[in-house]
């Protein structure tokens, strides 16, 4: 499944790309495999990061 992909590679790609699909493509794997690797290594995916940021912005707007 991982094709010799290291945790460091997954972390870097997860930070750089804005979607799981793009990140998976950069590593030469399917989006689903990328998501699974992130879950295995406990790395926040681009999708999860986007959802977290939206939620934080929504909470800040409600408070302000």
Secondary structure, 3 states (H helix, E strand, C coil): CCCCCCHHHHHHHHHHCCCHHHHHHHHCCCHHHHHHHHHHHCCCCHHHHHHHHHHHHHHHHHHC
